[in-house]
């Protein structure tokens, strides 16, 4: 049994009560999770994040009728005021524009609502550890959109060493530090240091941003 003060405190944001109830049931069934609050609108999400300072936020992209992407606005505001609180975006759809907007707003990752309960739990755990996640089903759409947006961008090749560019490409492929280490025949510690240096050199804060930068650098075209 995980001690109460060691549990990951989660804020659930969705404009449908039945979805909030379902997610709450999934998370509360985990010893290391605690749902500390719920919100159904953009402003409620921001206000409750301020008041509760959760360990993670699970945020619906659309908060309202039509094509309102109020969740993205809430994510941006929360990440601006509470940079240590990761936000995992959650949507019935995986349109590349919504995913890209979420990433640019500072989201730690993006899940579609057809994932299983275990994937929701694991995504929140991963985000709480400071890592990033993307539902594999939407990753290709994101890469395609980023490629479209960055075709004319210059390649700042002087920023990274050949090894760092190689590591960045593997990060883009979704490999963990341990998997990168195995692929390059180095220690996990060395792989981790490579990733840290890459993020530092490029002024990035997450592996998701690093994947986007790999597209801008043209690394996907080198495979």
Z-matrix of the N, CA and C atoms (Angstrom, degrees):
N
C 1 1.468
C 2 1.531 1 109.55
N 3 1.325 2 116.30 1 126.66
C 4 1.459 3 121.08 2 179.77
C 5 1.519 4 109.64 3 -79.78
N 6 1.325 5 116.58 4 134.46
C 7 1.458 6 120.86 5 179.15
C 8 1.530 7 109.56 6 -63.15
N 9 1.347 8 118.04 7 143.92
C 10 1.469 9 121.64 8 -176.63
C 11 1.521 10 113.78 9 -52.27
N 12 1.341 11 117.45 10 -40.79
C 13 1.457 12 119.18 11 -177.22
C 14 1.532 13 112.94 12 -76.58
N 15 1.324 14 117.08 13 -2.41
C 16 1.465 15 120.36 14 178.28
C 17 1.534 16 111.60 15 -105.71
N 18 1.331 17 116.46 16 -2.65
C 19 1.460 18 120.01 17 -179.32
C 20 1.525 19 111.24 18 -75.62
N 21 1.328 20 115.61 19 151.44
C 22 1.461 21 121.27 20 175.70
C 23 1.526 22 107.97 21 -79.94
N 24 1.328 23 115.98 22 118.50
C 25 1.466 24 122.35 23 -176.02
C 26 1.530 25 108.87 24 -89.77
N 27 1.332 26 116.18 25 119.90
C 28 1.462 27 121.13 26 -171.77
C 29 1.532 28 111.97 27 -116.98
N 30 1.321 29 114.96 28 137.60
C 31 1.467 30 122.32 29 171.86
C 32 1.531 31 107.19 30 -105.28
N 33 1.328 32 117.26 31 126.16
C 34 1.463 33 122.75 32 179.73
C 35 1.525 34 109.25 33 -102.00
N 36 1.338 35 116.45 34 128.28
C 37 1.461 36 120.80 35 -179.82
C 38 1.523 37 109.39 36 -125.22
N 39 1.328 38 116.10 37 114.85
C 40 1.465 39 122.17 38 177.69
C 41 1.521 40 107.47 39 -160.46
N 42 1.329 41 117.07 40 142.63
C 43 1.462 42 118.40 41 -177.53
C 44 1.518 43 113.13 42 -85.41
N 45 1.335 44 117.85 43 3.90
C 46 1.461 45 121.31 44 176.08
C 47 1.528 46 109.23 45 -112.27
N 48 1.326 47 115.80 46 118.28
C 49 1.465 48 121.15 47 -176.66
C 50 1.526 49 112.13 48 -60.23
N 51 1.330 50 116.66 49 -36.19
C 52 1.464 51 118.85 50 -177.22
C 53 1.528 52 111.38 51 -67.58
N 54 1.332 53 116.90 52 -33.34
C 55 1.466 54 120.09 53 177.47
C 56 1.519 55 109.99 54 -71.73
N 57 1.336 56 117.14 55 -41.62
C 58 1.458 57 119.98 56 177.14
C 59 1.525 58 110.33 57 -59.49
N 60 1.334 59 116.39 58 -41.92
C 61 1.464 60 120.35 59 -179.39
C 62 1.526 61 110.80 60 -64.52
N 63 1.324 62 116.53 61 -41.03
C 64 1.458 63 119.95 62 179.95
C 65 1.519 64 112.21 63 -65.50
N 66 1.340 65 116.23 64 -44.74
C 67 1.461 66 120.23 65 179.29
C 68 1.524 67 110.29 66 -65.50
N 69 1.328 68 116.30 67 -41.01
C 70 1.469 69 120.04 68 177.91
C 71 1.528 70 110.38 69 -57.87
N 72 1.327 71 117.05 70 -44.61
C 73 1.463 72 120.69 71 -179.37
C 74 1.523 73 110.82 72 -62.00
N 75 1.334 74 116.36 73 -41.15
C 76 1.467 75 120.76 74 179.08
C 77 1.525 76 110.85 75 -62.34
N 78 1.326 77 116.75 76 -47.64
C 79 1.466 78 120.84 77 -175.99
C 80 1.524 79 111.91 78 -71.80
N 81 1.326 80 117.18 79 -40.46
C 82 1.463 81 120.26 80 -178.37
C 83 1.527 82 111.97 81 -67.72
N 84 1.325 83 116.75 82 -17.26
C 85 1.464 84 119.84 83 177.80
C 86 1.529 85 112.07 84 -77.28
N 87 1.329 86 116.19 85 -10.23
C 88 1.466 87 121.45 86 -179.82
C 89 1.523 88 110.09 87 -95.36
N 90 1.327 89 116.52 88 132.43
C 91 1.465 90 120.91 89 -179.08
C 92 1.522 91 113.05 90 -60.27
N 93 1.349 92 116.34 91 -30.15
C 94 1.467 93 119.39 92 -173.98
C 95 1.523 94 113.05 93 -98.90
N 96 1.348 95 117.14 94 13.53
C 97 1.459 96 121.00 95 -179.17
C 98 1.530 97 111.10 96 -121.56
N 99 1.317 98 115.58 97 147.19
C 100 1.466 99 121.09 98 175.00
C 101 1.523 100 108.36 99 -144.32
N 102 1.316 101 117.31 100 123.73
C 103 1.466 102 121.37 101 176.07
C 104 1.524 103 107.63 102 -85.32
N 105 1.326 104 116.16 103 115.06
C 106 1.469 105 119.92 104 -175.63
C 107 1.519 106 112.64 105 -98.37
N 108 1.321 107 117.31 106 -9.31
C 109 1.451 108 118.54 107 179.73
C 110 1.508 109 112.73 108 -177.98
N 111 1.340 110 115.48 109 167.30
C 112 1.455 111 122.74 110 177.57
C 113 1.522 112 108.59 111 -135.98
N 114 1.329 113 115.41 112 156.34
C 115 1.462 114 121.19 113 175.52
C 116 1.520 115 107.95 114 -148.79
N 117 1.335 116 115.98 115 154.17
C 118 1.462 117 119.85 116 -177.64
C 119 1.525 118 113.42 117 -123.94
N 120 1.336 119 117.55 118 -8.33
C 121 1.464 120 120.90 119 179.61
C 122 1.524 121 109.97 120 -129.80
N 123 1.319 122 114.88 121 167.55
C 124 1.462 123 120.52 122 179.56
C 125 1.525 124 111.22 123 -58.26
N 126 1.327 125 116.61 124 -50.03
C 127 1.461 126 119.70 125 -177.15
C 128 1.517 127 111.98 126 -67.34
N 129 1.332 128 116.91 127 -38.59
C 130 1.463 129 119.80 128 176.71
C 131 1.525 130 110.39 129 -60.38
N 132 1.307 131 116.33 130 -41.46
C 133 1.467 132 120.44 131 -179.62
C 134 1.521 133 110.64 132 -60.46
N 135 1.328 134 115.55 133 -45.98
C 136 1.463 135 120.22 134 -179.04
C 137 1.526 136 110.56 135 -65.61
N 138 1.340 137 116.49 136 -47.17
C 139 1.466 138 120.85 137 -178.23
C 140 1.530 139 111.60 138 -61.78
N 141 1.332 140 117.31 139 -42.98
C 142 1.460 141 119.66 140 -176.99
C 143 1.524 142 112.05 141 -75.00
N 144 1.324 143 116.06 142 -30.26
C 145 1.465 144 118.05 143 174.54
C 146 1.525 145 109.65 144 -65.31
N 147 1.325 146 116.91 145 -41.29
C 148 1.466 147 121.10 146 177.69
C 149 1.522 148 110.75 147 -61.62
N 150 1.333 149 115.55 148 -45.75
C 151 1.460 150 120.23 149 -174.67
C 152 1.525 151 112.70 150 -73.22
N 153 1.323 152 117.09 151 -35.84
C 154 1.464 153 120.89 152 -172.27
C 155 1.522 154 113.84 153 -98.50
N 156 1.346 155 117.28 154 -20.96
C 157 1.474 156 122.23 155 -173.06
C 158 1.537 157 111.47 156 38.07
N 159 1.334 158 117.00 157 64.02
C 160 1.472 159 120.50 158 -178.20
C 161 1.521 160 111.52 159 -67.39
N 162 1.314 161 115.74 160 168.81
C 163 1.467 162 121.00 161 175.95
C 164 1.521 163 111.18 162 -80.30
N 165 1.329 164 116.57 163 -22.01
C 166 1.456 165 121.56 164 178.96
C 167 1.521 166 109.09 165 -161.50
N 168 1.336 167 115.30 166 154.03
C 169 1.463 168 121.81 167 177.34
C 170 1.518 169 108.38 168 -124.07
N 171 1.323 170 116.46 169 131.74
C 172 1.458 171 121.93 170 172.03
C 173 1.521 172 106.17 171 -104.75
N 174 1.340 173 116.76 172 113.40
C 175 1.467 174 122.26 173 -166.64
C 176 1.525 175 112.27 174 -121.34
N 177 1.336 176 116.31 175 124.63
C 178 1.457 177 120.50 176 172.85
C 179 1.526 178 108.55 177 -69.55
N 180 1.335 179 116.74 178 140.39
C 181 1.465 180 120.19 179 179.07
C 182 1.526 181 110.68 180 -66.96
N 183 1.327 182 116.24 181 -45.17
C 184 1.455 183 120.19 182 -176.58
C 185 1.525 184 110.64 183 -101.21
N 186 1.314 185 115.34 184 118.31
C 187 1.467 186 120.91 185 177.83
C 188 1.520 187 107.06 186 -119.52
N 189 1.310 188 116.63 187 85.97
C 190 1.450 189 120.65 188 -177.82
C 191 1.509 190 111.02 189 136.86
N 192 1.305 191 116.37 190 -177.75
C 193 1.452 192 121.96 191 -177.31
C 194 1.526 193 110.92 192 -80.45
N 195 1.331 194 115.19 193 162.82
C 196 1.455 195 121.00 194 175.76
C 197 1.510 196 112.45 195 66.99
N 198 1.320 197 115.48 196 -139.56
C 199 1.467 198 121.15 197 -176.13
C 200 1.518 199 112.81 198 -99.99
N 201 1.303 200 117.02 199 20.88
C 202 1.457 201 120.88 200 179.87
C 203 1.517 202 110.84 201 -58.84
N 204 1.309 203 116.73 202 121.22
C 205 1.461 204 121.42 203 178.53
C 206 1.519 205 109.54 204 -105.42
N 207 1.339 206 116.17 205 44.76
C 208 1.457 207 121.02 206 -176.15
C 209 1.504 208 113.97 207 -57.94
N 210 1.339 209 117.26 208 -23.93
C 211 1.454 210 119.82 209 177.94
C 212 1.513 211 112.46 210 -64.05
N 213 1.322 212 116.60 211 -34.12
C 214 1.462 213 120.73 212 178.02
C 215 1.518 214 109.83 213 -65.82
N 216 1.342 215 116.23 214 -43.10
C 217 1.467 216 120.28 215 177.77
C 218 1.526 217 111.06 216 -62.30
N 219 1.337 218 115.99 217 -41.72
C 220 1.469 219 119.96 218 178.39
C 221 1.522 220 110.42 219 -64.70
N 222 1.321 221 116.39 220 -41.18
C 223 1.470 222 120.38 221 178.41
C 224 1.522 223 110.65 222 -59.75
N 225 1.325 224 116.22 223 -46.24
C 226 1.468 225 120.77 224 -178.65
C 227 1.528 226 110.79 225 -60.49
N 228 1.331 227 116.05 226 -43.30
C 229 1.467 228 120.53 227 -178.51
C 230 1.528 229 111.03 228 -67.43
N 231 1.318 230 116.38 229 -44.12
C 232 1.464 231 120.35 230 -179.38
C 233 1.521 232 110.53 231 -63.96
N 234 1.331 233 116.81 232 -44.11
C 235 1.460 234 120.34 233 -179.18
C 236 1.530 235 111.13 234 -65.95
N 237 1.334 236 116.09 235 -31.01
C 238 1.465 237 120.21 236 178.27
C 239 1.523 238 111.31 237 -70.27
N 240 1.338 239 116.57 238 -43.23
C 241 1.458 240 120.65 239 -177.47
C 242 1.524 241 113.25 240 -85.81
N 243 1.325 242 116.27 241 -31.45
C 244 1.464 243 121.37 242 -176.38
C 245 1.529 244 109.02 243 -128.72
N 246 1.318 245 117.87 244 72.08
C 247 1.472 246 121.26 245 -173.66
C 248 1.529 247 114.55 246 -61.85
N 249 1.319 248 117.14 247 -18.17
C 250 1.468 249 119.82 248 179.56
C 251 1.526 250 112.91 249 -90.50
N 252 1.317 251 117.02 250 0.62
C 253 1.468 252 120.97 251 178.91
C 254 1.525 253 109.29 252 -100.68
N 255 1.328 254 118.72 253 108.37
C 256 1.463 255 120.46 254 179.95
C 257 1.523 256 111.66 255 -74.20
N 258 1.313 257 115.78 256 145.59
C 259 1.460 258 122.02 257 178.85
C 260 1.525 259 108.74 258 -120.15
N 261 1.322 260 116.13 259 123.08
C 262 1.462 261 121.77 260 175.35
C 263 1.517 262 107.55 261 -103.02
N 264 1.327 263 116.93 262 119.66
C 265 1.453 264 121.04 263 -179.03
C 266 1.529 265 109.85 264 -83.74
N 267 1.330 266 114.18 265 148.10
C 268 1.457 267 122.04 266 -169.64
C 269 1.527 268 106.66 267 -138.81
N 270 1.332 269 118.39 268 127.58
C 271 1.456 270 119.22 269 -176.56
C 272 1.520 271 111.93 270 -149.94
N 273 1.325 272 115.87 271 153.92
C 274 1.461 273 120.92 272 175.14
C 275 1.519 274 110.59 273 -72.17
N 276 1.330 275 115.66 274 -17.30
C 277 1.449 276 120.84 275 -176.08
C 278 1.526 277 110.16 276 -125.16
N 279 1.324 278 116.21 277 162.65
C 280 1.455 279 120.26 278 179.49
C 281 1.512 280 112.09 279 -123.82
N 282 1.372 281 116.50 280 35.05
C 283 1.461 282 118.99 281 -178.43
C 284 1.520 283 110.01 282 -58.66
N 285 1.314 284 114.92 283 138.74
C 286 1.465 285 119.06 284 -174.31
C 287 1.521 286 112.63 285 -62.45
N 288 1.361 287 117.68 286 -31.88
C 289 1.462 288 118.77 287 179.95
C 290 1.528 289 110.70 288 -65.51
N 291 1.341 290 116.50 289 -40.94
C 292 1.466 291 120.07 290 179.28
C 293 1.517 292 111.26 291 -66.49
N 294 1.341 293 115.39 292 -40.83
C 295 1.458 294 119.25 293 179.85
C 296 1.518 295 110.09 294 -65.16
N 297 1.329 296 116.34 295 -47.02
C 298 1.457 297 120.28 296 -179.17
C 299 1.525 298 111.01 297 -62.55
N 300 1.335 299 116.63 298 -42.76
C 301 1.466 300 120.38 299 179.07
C 302 1.526 301 110.33 300 -61.50
N 303 1.327 302 116.47 301 -38.77
C 304 1.463 303 120.86 302 179.03
C 305 1.525 304 111.27 303 -63.88
N 306 1.325 305 115.55 304 -45.12
C 307 1.462 306 120.11 305 179.85
C 308 1.526 307 110.34 306 -63.04
N 309 1.328 308 116.26 307 -44.12
C 310 1.458 309 119.99 308 -179.49
C 311 1.529 310 111.34 309 -66.82
N 312 1.330 311 117.30 310 -23.94
C 313 1.469 312 120.97 311 177.34
C 314 1.524 313 111.72 312 -81.48
N 315 1.334 314 116.90 313 -4.63
C 316 1.457 315 120.43 314 176.80
C 317 1.508 316 115.41 315 101.83
N 318 1.345 317 117.41 316 11.60
C 319 1.462 318 119.87 317 -179.77
C 320 1.525 319 110.97 318 -63.70
N 321 1.329 320 114.96 319 144.98
C 322 1.468 321 120.01 320 177.70
C 323 1.514 322 111.04 321 -77.84
N 324 1.330 323 117.55 322 -16.34
C 325 1.448 324 120.14 323 -179.99
C 326 1.512 325 111.89 324 176.60
N 327 1.317 326 115.41 325 -179.16
C 328 1.458 327 121.36 326 -174.79
C 329 1.522 328 108.71 327 -144.56
N 330 1.332 329 116.22 328 128.38
C 331 1.461 330 122.14 329 177.58
C 332 1.523 331 109.72 330 -123.35
N 333 1.325 332 116.22 331 146.51
C 334 1.456 333 119.46 332 170.66
C 335 1.528 334 107.57 333 -93.00
N 336 1.321 335 116.35 334 154.85
C 337 1.461 336 120.66 335 -173.06
C 338 1.521 337 114.45 336 -75.67
N 339 1.335 338 116.75 337 0.97
C 340 1.465 339 118.19 338 175.68
C 341 1.520 340 112.39 339 -94.73
N 342 1.354 341 117.05 340 9.62
C 343 1.464 342 119.24 341 175.23
C 344 1.519 343 109.21 342 -75.36
N 345 1.323 344 116.65 343 160.82
C 346 1.453 345 120.99 344 179.29
C 347 1.515 346 112.54 345 -79.72
N 348 1.328 347 117.23 346 162.81
C 349 1.471 348 121.60 347 179.59
C 350 1.524 349 112.58 348 -54.64
N 351 1.336 350 116.98 349 -39.63
C 352 1.460 351 119.69 350 -178.32
C 353 1.520 352 111.81 351 -65.13
N 354 1.333 353 116.58 352 -30.33
C 355 1.465 354 119.62 353 179.25
C 356 1.519 355 111.38 354 -73.41
N 357 1.325 356 116.79 355 -33.63
C 358 1.461 357 120.06 356 175.88
C 359 1.528 358 109.88 357 -64.59
N 360 1.307 359 115.82 358 -46.88
C 361 1.464 360 120.78 359 179.89
C 362 1.521 361 110.46 360 -61.01
N 363 1.321 362 116.63 361 -46.69
C 364 1.466 363 120.05 362 -177.78
C 365 1.525 364 111.41 363 -65.51
N 366 1.328 365 116.58 364 -36.24
C 367 1.464 366 120.16 365 179.02
C 368 1.526 367 110.79 366 -63.06
N 369 1.320 368 117.13 367 -41.85
C 370 1.462 369 120.78 368 179.64
C 371 1.525 370 110.06 369 -67.78
N 372 1.315 371 117.10 370 -41.24
C 373 1.465 372 119.54 371 176.56
C 374 1.525 373 111.05 372 -61.07
N 375 1.311 374 115.79 373 -42.64
C 376 1.462 375 120.77 374 -179.42
C 377 1.515 376 110.97 375 -64.34
N 378 1.332 377 116.66 376 -44.90
C 379 1.463 378 120.55 377 179.26
C 380 1.519 379 111.11 378 -63.58
N 381 1.334 380 116.69 379 -39.38
C 382 1.469 381 120.95 380 -179.95
C 383 1.531 382 111.09 381 -63.88
N 384 1.326 383 116.88 382 -27.98
C 385 1.471 384 121.00 383 177.91
C 386 1.524 385 111.89 384 -81.26
N 387 1.327 386 117.15 385 -0.95
C 388 1.453 387 120.61 386 178.43
C 389 1.511 388 113.88 387 89.48
N 390 1.329 389 116.96 388 12.30
C 391 1.450 390 120.80 389 179.40
C 392 1.527 391 109.67 390 -102.59
N 393 1.321 392 115.69 391 167.74
C 394 1.456 393 120.68 392 -175.73
C 395 1.521 394 111.06 393 -114.01
N 396 1.327 395 115.00 394 152.62
C 397 1.460 396 118.84 395 179.24
C 398 1.522 397 110.64 396 -140.48
N 399 1.330 398 114.48 397 147.18
C 400 1.459 399 121.27 398 171.63
C 401 1.514 400 107.45 399 -136.19
N 402 1.312 401 115.90 400 133.73
C 403 1.454 402 119.90 401 173.89
C 404 1.531 403 107.34 402 -58.02
N 405 1.333 404 119.11 403 123.19
C 406 1.465 405 121.07 404 -178.45
C 407 1.519 406 113.59 405 -52.35
N 408 1.331 407 116.92 406 -27.33
C 409 1.459 408 119.77 407 -178.00
C 410 1.514 409 113.15 408 -70.30
N 411 1.334 410 118.25 409 -17.59
C 412 1.461 411 119.38 410 -179.62
C 413 1.521 412 111.98 411 -109.49
N 414 1.325 413 117.85 412 -7.86
C 415 1.462 414 120.76 413 -175.16
C 416 1.523 415 111.86 414 -60.66
N 417 1.339 416 117.80 415 -44.95
C 418 1.459 417 120.11 416 -177.99
C 419 1.526 418 111.03 417 -60.93
N 420 1.337 419 117.34 418 -41.23
C 421 1.460 420 119.58 419 178.89
C 422 1.520 421 111.41 420 -61.65
N 423 1.334 422 116.16 421 -39.32
C 424 1.460 423 119.83 422 179.29
C 425 1.519 424 110.49 423 -64.53
N 426 1.332 425 116.66 424 -46.98
C 427 1.462 426 120.63 425 -178.97
C 428 1.523 427 110.46 426 -60.64
N 429 1.330 428 116.79 427 -41.24
C 430 1.462 429 120.10 428 179.57
C 431 1.523 430 110.91 429 -62.45
N 432 1.335 431 115.89 430 -43.20
C 433 1.463 432 119.27 431 -178.89
C 434 1.519 433 111.16 432 -68.26
N 435 1.300 434 117.19 433 -41.33
C 436 1.460 435 120.56 434 178.53
C 437 1.520 436 110.51 435 -62.90
N 438 1.320 437 116.65 436 -38.53
C 439 1.459 438 120.55 437 178.40
C 440 1.522 439 110.52 438 -62.40
N 441 1.324 440 116.60 439 -42.86
C 442 1.459 441 121.07 440 178.38
C 443 1.527 442 111.21 441 -60.35
N 444 1.325 443 115.15 442 -40.79
C 445 1.467 444 120.08 443 -175.92
C 446 1.520 445 113.40 444 -76.47
N 447 1.326 446 117.31 445 -17.44
C 448 1.465 447 119.41 446 -170.89
C 449 1.526 448 114.06 447 -122.15
N 450 1.325 449 117.25 448 15.80
C 451 1.464 450 119.63 449 -177.26
C 452 1.526 451 112.59 450 -58.23
N 453 1.334 452 115.11 451 -37.95
C 454 1.470 453 118.58 452 -176.10
C 455 1.522 454 113.30 453 -90.00
N 456 1.319 455 117.58 454 1.60
C 457 1.469 456 120.04 455 -176.32
C 458 1.524 457 111.21 456 -72.21
N 459 1.336 458 118.49 457 137.04
C 460 1.458 459 121.09 458 177.62
C 461 1.520 460 111.08 459 -69.13
N 462 1.306 461 116.10 460 156.12
C 463 1.465 462 120.92 461 -178.82
C 464 1.524 463 110.04 462 -100.70
N 465 1.329 464 117.62 463 107.55
C 466 1.469 465 120.26 464 -179.72
C 467 1.520 466 110.84 465 -80.39
N 468 1.340 467 116.81 466 67.87
C 469 1.459 468 121.45 467 -173.54
C 470 1.512 469 114.07 468 -62.62
N 471 1.334 470 116.44 469 -20.68
C 472 1.460 471 118.96 470 -177.27
C 473 1.523 472 112.67 471 -72.38
N 474 1.342 473 117.48 472 -13.87
C 475 1.459 474 119.55 473 -176.19
C 476 1.525 475 113.23 474 -71.62
N 477 1.325 476 116.88 475 -36.10
C 478 1.463 477 120.85 476 -173.14
C 479 1.521 478 111.60 477 -119.38
N 480 1.334 479 114.57 478 147.61
C 481 1.459 480 119.84 479 173.31
C 482 1.526 481 108.86 480 -75.39
N 483 1.329 482 116.30 481 168.09
C 484 1.466 483 119.48 482 178.63
C 485 1.525 484 110.61 483 -59.38
N 486 1.331 485 117.39 484 -40.21
C 487 1.460 486 120.95 485 -179.67
C 488 1.524 487 110.62 486 -65.72
N 489 1.336 488 116.56 487 -40.64
C 490 1.460 489 120.30 488 -179.72
C 491 1.521 490 111.07 489 -66.68
N 492 1.324 491 116.61 490 -36.19
C 493 1.456 492 119.61 491 176.32
C 494 1.531 493 110.39 492 -65.62
N 495 1.322 494 115.71 493 -36.98
C 496 1.461 495 120.40 494 177.81
C 497 1.530 496 110.76 495 -65.16
N 498 1.333 497 115.85 496 -42.77
C 499 1.465 498 120.51 497 178.41
C 500 1.525 499 110.20 498 -64.75
N 501 1.334 500 117.06 499 -41.82
C 502 1.453 501 120.83 500 -179.62
C 503 1.531 502 110.93 501 -61.48
N 504 1.313 503 116.79 502 -38.86
C 505 1.459 504 120.26 503 177.17
C 506 1.528 505 110.90 504 -62.10
N 507 1.323 506 116.80 505 -40.56
C 508 1.465 507 120.80 506 179.15
C 509 1.526 508 111.30 507 -68.04
N 510 1.326 509 116.63 508 -36.08
C 511 1.468 510 120.55 509 175.00
C 512 1.526 511 109.26 510 -60.52
N 513 1.322 512 116.43 511 -42.39
C 514 1.458 513 121.55 512 179.04
C 515 1.520 514 111.92 513 -60.72
N 516 1.326 515 116.04 514 -31.92
C 517 1.456 516 121.01 515 179.63
C 518 1.527 517 112.27 516 -78.52
N 519 1.339 518 116.44 517 -1.53
C 520 1.455 519 120.52 518 175.94
C 521 1.514 520 114.93 519 89.61
N 522 1.347 521 118.01 520 12.11
C 523 1.463 522 120.31 521 -178.45
C 524 1.527 523 110.50 522 -75.88
N 525 1.315 524 116.20 523 144.50
C 526 1.455 525 122.13 524 174.48
C 527 1.526 526 109.18 525 -80.07
N 528 1.328 527 117.20 526 170.62
C 529 1.462 528 120.27 527 177.99
C 530 1.524 529 111.22 528 -58.65
N 531 1.331 530 115.98 529 -40.29
C 532 1.465 531 120.24 530 179.58
C 533 1.526 532 111.01 531 -63.69
N 534 1.320 533 116.79 532 -41.53
C 535 1.466 534 120.82 533 179.73
C 536 1.523 535 111.38 534 -69.30
N 537 1.337 536 116.42 535 -37.21
C 538 1.462 537 120.32 536 176.72
C 539 1.523 538 109.59 537 -63.12
N 540 1.334 539 115.82 538 -42.80
C 541 1.465 540 120.68 539 179.44
C 542 1.524 541 110.85 540 -59.04
N 543 1.329 542 116.22 541 -44.14
C 544 1.466 543 120.19 542 -179.72
C 545 1.521 544 110.89 543 -65.59
N 546 1.328 545 117.04 544 -39.58
C 547 1.456 546 120.93 545 -178.37
C 548 1.535 547 111.73 546 -67.10
N 549 1.335 548 116.36 547 -35.87
C 550 1.458 549 120.75 548 -175.74
C 551 1.534 550 113.42 549 -99.94
N 552 1.342 551 115.77 550 1.23
C 553 1.463 552 121.30 551 179.86
C 554 1.533 553 111.97 552 58.77
N 555 1.346 554 114.79 553 45.48
C 556 1.463 555 120.66 554 175.07
C 557 1.523 556 106.91 555 -127.73
N 558 1.324 557 116.88 556 173.35
C 559 1.461 558 120.25 557 179.22
C 560 1.528 559 110.21 558 -77.92
N 561 1.336 560 117.85 559 154.58
C 562 1.466 561 120.33 560 175.68
C 563 1.525 562 112.06 561 -57.25
N 564 1.319 563 116.11 562 -33.40
C 565 1.465 564 120.67 563 178.01
C 566 1.532 565 110.60 564 -62.52
N 567 1.341 566 115.70 565 -43.87
C 568 1.465 567 120.34 566 179.05
C 569 1.522 568 110.36 567 -65.04
N 570 1.331 569 116.49 568 -43.05
C 571 1.462 570 120.17 569 179.11
C 572 1.530 571 110.27 570 -60.92
N 573 1.326 572 115.69 571 -42.98
C 574 1.472 573 120.10 572 179.49
C 575 1.524 574 110.48 573 -61.32
N 576 1.324 575 117.08 574 -42.55
C 577 1.459 576 120.53 575 179.87
C 578 1.523 577 111.62 576 -64.21
N 579 1.335 578 116.50 577 -38.07
C 580 1.463 579 120.05 578 176.58
C 581 1.522 580 110.22 579 -59.43
N 582 1.342 581 116.39 580 -46.02
C 583 1.459 582 120.64 581 -178.55
C 584 1.530 583 110.71 582 -63.47
N 585 1.323 584 116.02 583 -42.93
C 586 1.470 585 120.31 584 178.90
C 587 1.527 586 110.91 585 -60.56
N 588 1.352 587 116.44 586 -43.92
C 589 1.471 588 119.91 587 -179.70
C 590 1.525 589 111.57 588 -65.72
N 591 1.326 590 116.16 589 -37.96
C 592 1.469 591 119.93 590 178.53
C 593 1.524 592 110.28 591 -62.23
N 594 1.339 593 116.42 592 -48.60
C 595 1.459 594 120.50 593 -179.86
C 596 1.525 595 110.59 594 -60.62
N 597 1.333 596 116.18 595 -39.57
C 598 1.455 597 120.89 596 -179.60
C 599 1.535 598 111.33 597 -66.71
N 600 1.328 599 116.73 598 -45.88
C 601 1.468 600 120.83 599 -178.57
C 602 1.520 601 112.38 600 -63.07
N 603 1.323 602 115.72 601 -37.44
C 604 1.455 603 120.27 602 -176.06
C 605 1.526 604 113.32 603 -92.56
N 606 1.347 605 115.78 604 -0.96
C 607 1.453 606 119.90 605 178.85
C 608 1.505 607 113.16 606 67.61
N 609 1.340 608 116.22 607 36.96
C 610 1.460 609 121.63 608 -177.15
C 611 1.520 610 110.01 609 -108.84
N 612 1.342 611 116.40 610 164.90
C 613 1.458 612 119.30 611 -177.83
C 614 1.524 613 113.69 612 -123.76
N 615 1.341 614 117.47 613 -3.19
C 616 1.454 615 118.44 614 -178.03
C 617 1.518 616 111.57 615 -151.54
N 618 1.325 617 115.73 616 162.74
C 619 1.459 618 121.21 617 177.94
C 620 1.530 619 111.02 618 -68.03
N 621 1.342 620 117.13 619 -29.98
C 622 1.460 621 119.96 620 177.13
C 623 1.522 622 110.48 621 -63.78
N 624 1.329 623 116.40 622 -43.85
C 625 1.457 624 120.15 623 176.97
C 626 1.524 625 110.48 624 -63.97
N 627 1.339 626 116.08 625 -35.79
C 628 1.465 627 120.25 626 178.72
C 629 1.524 628 110.79 627 -63.19
N 630 1.334 629 116.94 628 -38.48
C 631 1.464 630 120.64 629 178.01
C 632 1.525 631 110.20 630 -62.29
N 633 1.335 632 115.89 631 -41.64
C 634 1.461 633 119.88 632 177.96
C 635 1.526 634 110.73 633 -64.09
N 636 1.323 635 116.57 634 -40.33
C 637 1.461 636 120.75 635 -179.67
C 638 1.524 637 111.27 636 -66.94
N 639 1.327 638 117.65 637 -32.71
C 640 1.459 639 120.74 638 177.57
C 641 1.521 640 110.49 639 -61.16
N 642 1.328 641 115.73 640 -37.03
C 643 1.462 642 119.08 641 176.38
C 644 1.517 643 109.57 642 -65.73
N 645 1.337 644 116.38 643 -44.04
C 646 1.472 645 119.47 644 -178.52
C 647 1.527 646 111.37 645 -63.70
N 648 1.332 647 116.64 646 -32.91
C 649 1.463 648 121.11 647 179.23
C 650 1.520 649 112.33 648 -78.41
N 651 1.326 650 116.67 649 -10.34
C 652 1.454 651 119.72 650 179.98
C 653 1.497 652 114.40 651 81.79
N 654 1.343 653 117.65 652 16.71
C 655 1.463 654 119.42 653 -176.90
C 656 1.530 655 112.64 654 -67.40
N 657 1.336 656 116.78 655 -30.75
C 658 1.460 657 118.55 656 -179.55
C 659 1.524 658 111.59 657 -65.51
N 660 1.324 659 116.70 658 -25.58
C 661 1.464 660 120.64 659 179.92
C 662 1.522 661 111.94 660 -79.12
N 663 1.360 662 115.98 661 -10.83
C 664 1.462 663 119.82 662 -176.72
C 665 1.514 664 112.81 663 -90.52
N 666 1.357 665 117.22 664 -9.43
C 667 1.451 666 119.72 665 -176.10
C 668 1.513 667 110.87 666 -70.76
